[in-house]
Amino acid sequence: MPFVICVVVRPPFRLTAEFWEPVPGNHPMATSFGALCTDFYINQKLALKMDLPSERETVLHFFDRMRKSLPAMSRFKRYDGELALESARKDARYTWLALRRNSIRTGHVNPESMTEALEYHKLVLELAPYHLTISPLDVDYIELMYGFDLECKQNHDAVIYDALYRDTPLGGLLPNDDQRVLDVQPVFGQSLNESGDLQAYFEVKTRPKSRRGSSKRYSGEPISLFLTLRQYGPVEDLADLAASVGKLNEHAERLATEKLIPDLLMPITQHIGSSA
């Protein structure tokens, strides 16, 4: 039975001869990004220089306050080195919040709109300093990440090699056709200003079953594409953090539309379809 991949593109984007073209108009960007991948998510990280308080009462008060604003976030979990509050993973759309030793991480998976995801992240930045005694001096950096998961049952690393490297000078460094590609996970970083405190990173994450040359088909694990925007501190006022997230999101939308989609996502998606 032939394998067919259908790519559904919703406004404000359309496929063209160059694969990708923004369509003018005021549309929710998250919905359109989500139409091009299996899962789309927006994560945030507030990295701190000092350890967060770990007292039982402090953490529970903060999580209770979050639950009052977002009643769906009612699942309290403990992981290795992490305390987490999550919503139920219903219909592949959910939110999560994680406290680690010196960072606060949040995620919104498959949001209905960009506004919905940003408001969630800003709520955490509004409440966390009050409950967790965070000072402006304590802020190391704030990070916003767009994640795109692509379902792929083929050899992940071979797909990335064929889609991005085979016909380039770097392709000559990798194996011949009778050998197996084991690890191809490019990361590219760039500074977005002269001072270097605003940075952007493009990353491809593969998840093979084995790095020992196993020929078994991959199942259940996606190829992930990450676009990460990072703004280093210090900050003058904690109230500025929400505005910083908004600026990071503006850069992320532009870089995702102009760079990540045409230069990473579309070539990889096309190769997944052609080699299935």
N, C-alpha and C positions, 0 to 999 in steps of 0.2 A: 504494500500500500504506500503510495507516494506521500512524502512529508511536505506540508505546505505551511509557510509562515505568512500570516497576514499582518501588515502594519497599518493600524488605524491612526490617522493624523487628524486631530480636531483643531478648530481655530484656537489660537491665531497663527497656525503654521500650515504650510503645504509643501509637498514634495515637488521639486522641479528637476530640470536637467542636472542641476548642481546638488540635488538631493534635498536641499533645505532652504526655505526662504520664509522669513517672518511676514505675517500678514498684518497690515496696519489695523489698529483697533484696540479698545480697552477690554482685554479678556483676562481671566485668571490664568496666570502662567503655569501654576502647578498642575492644573488639569491637563494642559497641553504637553508638558514634559512627561507626565504619567502615561500619556497615550503612546509614547515611543518606547516604553520599557515595561518589564513585568511589574516592578515596584519602583516608586519614586519616593524619596524621603528627604527631609530637611532636618539636619542635626545641628545642635549648638553646643559649644564647650566654653565654659569660663574657667580658665586656668589661674590658679592662685599660687602665691609664693609661700604661704604658710598653710599648715594643716587646718582642715575644717574641724569644728567641734564634733565630737562623737558621742556625747552624752545622750542617753536614751530619751530623756525628756525633750531636749532640744530638737533632735531629729524628728520625733513623733509630732511635736507641735508644728514644725514646718510642713510635714507631709499632711497633717490634718488640715492646715490652712490651704494647701493646694487642692485637697479633695473638696473643700467647701466651694472653691471657684470652679472646679471641674469634677463633679460627682462621679463621672465614669472612671476616674483614676482611683480605684479602690483596692488594687492588688498590691500588697506590700510584700517584697521579696528580698532575701539576703543571698548575695553571691559572694564569691571569693574576692575580698577587698572592695566590696560595693554594696550599698543599700539602695534599693530601687522601689519606685512607685510606678505602677503601670495601669493602663486601662485594658479591658478585655480585648483580645485580638479578634474582633468581629468584622467580617467582610474585608479583611486585610487592611483595615484602617484603624490605627491606634496611636497612642502617645505614651511616652515613657520619660522618666526622670531618674537619674542615677547620681548618688553622692559617692565620690571616691576620696582618697586621702587629701588631695589638694586640687580637686576640680569638681565642677558641677556640669553634668552632661544631660542634654535633653534631646528628644527626637519626636518628630511627627511623621508617621508613615502614611503615604497615600492621602495627603490632605485634600479636601474638596477645593481649596483655593490657597493661593499664596498668603493672602491676608490671614486666613485661619491659622496657618502655621506660624507666621511671624508674631501674631498676637499671643500665641501660647508661649513662645520663647521669651517674649518681652515680659509676660506675667512672671515667669521664673526669675528674671533679672530684677523685677520690682520687689518680689517678696523675699528672695534669698538673703540679701544683705541685712535686712532687719532681723530675720530669724537666726541667721548663722554668723552674725557679727563680722561682716566683711567690710573692710576699709578700702578707700581708693588706692592707698599705698600697696595693698595686698594683691591687686590685679596684675597678673603677668601678661595675659593676652586673652582676647575673645575671638572665637572662631565660629564661622558658619559654613556648613558643608551641604552640598547637594549630592545625593546618592542616586544612581541609576542602576538597577539590577536587570540583567539580561539573561533569560533562560537559555541554557546551552547544554546539550547532552554530549557534544563532541569534546575532544581534548582541548581544554581551555587554552593552554599555552600555545598549542599549534594554531588555534584560531587567531589569537592575537598576533602571532608571528606572520601568518599568511595575510592578515588584514592590514597590518601596519608596517612590516619590515621586509617581506620577501623581495620586493623589487627596489630596495634601497641599498646604499653602501653597507649599512649595518647588517643587512640580511646575509652577507657573505661570512659573517662570524658564526652563524648558526649551522646546525647539521644539514647534511645532504638528505635527499628524500628517503633514503633507506635507513635513516637514524631517527630517533625520537626526540622531539623538543620537550624539555622538562620544565623550564622556568623562564617565562617572559612576562614581566610585570613592570612596565615602564612607569616612572614618576618624573614629572617635570615641574619645576618651580620657577617663579619669577617675582621680581619686585614690581609693585605698581606705583611707587613714588620714589623720589630722590633719596629720602631718608632711610628707606628700606624697612620701615616698620609696618607697611601694608604689603602683604604677600598673597600670592595665589599659587595653588598646587593642583596639577592634574595627575590623577593616579588610576591605573588599571589594576584590579585585584582579581587573580585567578584562584580557583579552589579545586585543584585536581585531587583525585582519590589517592594518588601515590606519586612521589617524585622518583620512584625506582623503575619507571618505564612500564608500568602496568598498562595493558591494552584494554582494560575494562572500560565500558562506557560510563560517562559521568551522569549522575542523576540527582536531581533535587537541589543542587548547588548552582547558584548563578555566577556569571561574570559580573563584577561590580565596577562601575566607573564613578570616581569621586572627584568633585570640584570643591576645593577647600579654600576659603578666604580667611586670612588671619590678620588681626590688628593688634599690635603689641601696645602695652601700656607704657607709662602710667596714665591714669585718668584723673582729671581734676575733681569730678563729682560722679558718684555712682549713678545719678540720674542720666548721665551721658551715655550709659551703656546701651539703652534702648535705641538711641539715635545712631550709635555705632553699628548696631545690628541692621538697621535700615540701610545704612550706607554700604555695608558688606553685601546685603542682598541685591542692591543695585548693581554692584560689580559682578556678583554671581549670575544674575539674569543675563547681563551683557555677554560675559565670557561663555556661559552655557550656550547661548543662542549663536554667537559668532564663532566660537572655537570648538567647544566640546561636542556639540551635536554634529556639525559637518565633518570634523577632523578625527573624531574618535567613535562616537556612537554609531553613526550611519555606516561607516566602512565595516565595523565589527558586526552590526546587525545584518548587513548584506552578505557577509561571508558566512555567518551562521546559517542563513537561508539557503545559500548556494551550495554549501557543503553537507547539508543534512541528508 
